[in-house]
Amino acid sequence: MSVYQDMENQYGPGCYPMRDMVLLEGTGAVVKDDHGKSYIDCVAGHGVANVGHCNPKVVQAIKNQAEKLITCSGSFYNDARAKLFQKLIEISPKNLNNVFLCNSGTEAVEAALKMARLVTGKTEFIAAMRSFHGRTFGALSATFNPEYRKPFLPLVPGFKHVPYNNFEKFAEAVNENTAGIILEIIQGEGGVIPGNAAFFKSVRDLCDKKNIVLIIDEVQSGFCRTGKMFALEHFDIQPDILCLAKGLGGGVPAGAILFPEKYKFSTGNHGSTFGGNPLTCAAALAAIEFMQENNLAGQAAEKGKYLLEKLEKIDSPKIRQVRGMGLLVGIELKEKVQPYIVALMEKGILALPAGSTVLRLLPPLVIEYEQLDEVVKQIEEVLK
């Protein structure tokens, strides 16, 4: 065990399932540990490094901005922030024309929940079973996993969880005090479960009819991950609030919600000391420009199709199902997944669980086809 592992074990928070490795460098879809061993990274910071590790365009933007201005309170106007606002509105659904910037996905969800309460005057929410929306109190209240929730009960009251893709159950859960419905387009942490177009259309119609705010959480699925800039484009969904983070900052902490003009906060309703700082905004703008210039959505669609087809050809009785959208892919096994994640790490592949039996792959969207072939080869080897 290295000195860095000793230090983190002694001083760290204890809340992460630590792997026996120290990562020091990364380029594209490859990271290196302190022994110089390379790994194909299908974790990518839990879906953060969409444009690849140390993307040159993002790195240069950070360097340039760091020499000008690093921090700037939201009470002052700033060029980098203004440009990012404009870019986010340009790429987002047409009804969303305002932005609040924060630092993470859970902060984006918290802002969305507050906004839904504010604009409706109601206090209750409906979320899906197997959903994941974050770990702060409001976001955790929307998150389904009982293991995450139980140590912190009681949480924020007024949250219900009903089966995903089951419109009848959602409609039954609505009452006169329902402020919002919050949904992922594809449930990542919950097992890589894609949504259903008819389900989302029915939920949208229900929200319109009952004055309910539809919050779409694209923290993991956004920014080209599923083969579209946003996964909601697969189903032509118009959300009332869109939650973003992870891939937004090109590796730098960044979060946002997008919402219509009529939902604007009033002075003092909400805020963030670091949200929208110039350094992050410069990095995010560079990341989005790189996505557009290099058609990362198209790359994710093509590479995701290629990867799914390869994985589906693996002849293993241990595989129950392969599913996904773009480069958000899950392999559901008939047994616990953790031993295979460890075995893959030993073979130079970093992967994630999604629940207890699903192997999740979230590689950078710049991953090369030869690297995808190697990922499939090693998965096939460990599942023999």
HUBEL-V856302 format. One record per residue. PSI is psi in whole degrees, -180 to 180 (999 if undefined). D_FIRST is the distance of its C-alpha to the first C-alpha in whole Angstrom. Layout:
# HUBEL-V856302
PSI_D_FIRST ; PSI_D_FIRST
This chain:
# HUBEL-V856302
134_0 ; 167_4 ; -32_7 ; -38_8 ; -42_6 ; -44_7 ; -44_10 ; -39_11 ; -37_11 ; -42_13 ; -12_15 ; 173_15 ; -18_18 ; 7_17 ; 1_19 ; 141_17 ; 91_16 ; 137_12 ; 153_11 ; 68_8 ; 155_9 ; 115_9 ; 132_13 ; -31_15 ; 158_18 ; 141_21 ; 127_25 ; -121_27 ; 15_25 ; 137_22 ; 157_19 ; 145_16 ; -176_13 ; -4_11 ; 3_12 ; 4_15 ; 136_15 ; 147_18 ; 141_19 ; 121_22 ; 102_22 ; 22_24 ; -48_22 ; 44_23 ; 36_22 ; 46_24 ; 22_27 ; -44_27 ; 55_27 ; -39_30 ; 8_31 ; 157_28 ; 136_25 ; 47_27 ; 126_30 ; -38_32 ; -41_35 ; -44_33 ; -44_31 ; -38_34 ; -40_36 ; -45_33 ; -48_34 ; -44_37 ; -37_37 ; -25_35 ; -10_38 ; -60_40 ; 126_39 ; -44_36 ; 146_37 ; 116_41 ; 150_42 ; -11_43 ; -9_47 ; 145_47 ; 151_48 ; 141_45 ; -43_46 ; -41_42 ; -45_43 ; -42_46 ; -38_45 ; -42_42 ; -52_45 ; -42_47 ; -43_45 ; -41_44 ; -36_47 ; -37_48 ; -3_46 ; 168_46 ; 144_49 ; -24_52 ; -9_53 ; 108_49 ; 20_50 ; 154_48 ; 138_45 ; 128_43 ; 138_39 ; -151_36 ; -6_32 ; 171_31 ; -43_32 ; -34_33 ; -37_35 ; -43_37 ; -43_38 ; -44_38 ; -40_41 ; -41_42 ; -43_43 ; -44_44 ; -42_47 ; -41_48 ; -43_49 ; -45_51 ; -20_53 ; -23_54 ; 11_54 ; 169_53 ; -4_49 ; 157_48 ; 152_46 ; 130_45 ; 173_42 ; 149_41 ; 144_39 ; 10_36 ; 157_36 ; 124_33 ; 2_34 ; -179_31 ; 0_30 ; 169_32 ; -46_35 ; -48_38 ; -38_35 ; -32_34 ; -31_37 ; -23_38 ; 144_35 ; -40_36 ; 113_32 ; -30_33 ; -35_30 ; -33_29 ; -41_33 ; -44_33 ; -14_31 ; 12_33 ; 145_36 ; 141_39 ; -168_38 ; 127_41 ; 161_44 ; 15_46 ; 132_44 ; 148_44 ; 128_42 ; 163_44 ; 134_44 ; 145_43 ; 14_46 ; 92_48 ; -38_51 ; -41_53 ; -37_50 ; -44_50 ; -38_53 ; -31_54 ; -16_51 ; 138_53 ; -175_55 ; -11_57 ; 12_54 ; 113_51 ; -39_50 ; 156_48 ; 128_46 ; 129_43 ; 147_41 ; 147_39 ; -39_40 ; 125_38 ; 113_35 ; -68_32 ; -31_30 ; 0_32 ; 13_32 ; 66_34 ; 112_37 ; 151_40 ; 176_43 ; 130_46 ; -44_49 ; -38_52 ; -49_50 ; -38_49 ; -42_52 ; -40_54 ; -42_51 ; -46_52 ; -39_56 ; -44_55 ; -41_53 ; -41_56 ; -36_59 ; 10_57 ; 52_56 ; 137_52 ; 124_50 ; 112_48 ; 121_44 ; 122_42 ; 105_38 ; 34_37 ; -44_34 ; -33_32 ; -9_35 ; 171_37 ; 57_37 ; -3_38 ; -41_35 ; 7_37 ; -1_40 ; 161_42 ; -45_41 ; 144_41 ; -26_41 ; -22_44 ; -24_46 ; -29_46 ; 6_48 ; 48_50 ; 137_49 ; 101_50 ; 163_48 ; -35_49 ; 134_45 ; 124_43 ; 128_39 ; 154_37 ; -134_33 ; -93_30 ; -11_32 ; -44_34 ; 5_32 ; 20_31 ; -19_27 ; 141_28 ; 124_29 ; 141_32 ; 162_35 ; 154_38 ; 145_41 ; 143_44 ; 165_48 ; 160_51 ; -42_54 ; -13_55 ; 2_52 ; 137_51 ; 155_50 ; 161_52 ; 126_51 ; -11_48 ; -34_48 ; 169_44 ; 173_42 ; 123_38 ; -47_37 ; -13_35 ; 130_37 ; 22_38 ; 151_37 ; -36_38 ; -48_35 ; -42_34 ; -40_37 ; -42_37 ; -44_34 ; -43_36 ; -43_39 ; -40_37 ; -46_35 ; -41_39 ; -40_41 ; -42_38 ; -44_38 ; -46_42 ; -30_43 ; 12_40 ; 54_42 ; -29_38 ; -47_40 ; -40_42 ; -44_39 ; -38_37 ; -48_40 ; -46_40 ; -35_37 ; -42_36 ; -44_39 ; -47_38 ; -45_35 ; -44_37 ; -41_39 ; -44_36 ; -37_34 ; -19_38 ; -8_38 ; 125_35 ; 90_37 ; 128_35 ; -8_36 ; -17_33 ; 126_34 ; -45_36 ; 147_37 ; 132_36 ; 165_37 ; -179_36 ; 122_38 ; -132_37 ; 38_33 ; 96_32 ; 139_32 ; 138_31 ; 106_31 ; 124_32 ; 168_31 ; 9_33 ; 178_30 ; 141_27 ; -23_25 ; -43_21 ; -31_20 ; -30_22 ; -41_20 ; -43_17 ; -39_19 ; -38_20 ; -41_16 ; -26_16 ; 8_19 ; 22_19 ; 127_20 ; 125_19 ; 173_22 ; 155_22 ; 162_24 ; 87_28 ; -171_28 ; -18_27 ; 5_29 ; 127_29 ; 120_27 ; 135_27 ; 122_27 ; 60_27 ; 159_27 ; 145_28 ; -11_32 ; 4_32 ; 143_30 ; 157_32 ; -37_34 ; -35_32 ; -38_29 ; -40_30 ; -41_31 ; -39_28 ; -48_27 ; -43_30 ; -46_29 ; -34_26 ; -43_27 ; -41_30 ; -47_27 ; -21_25 ; 1_28 ; 999_30
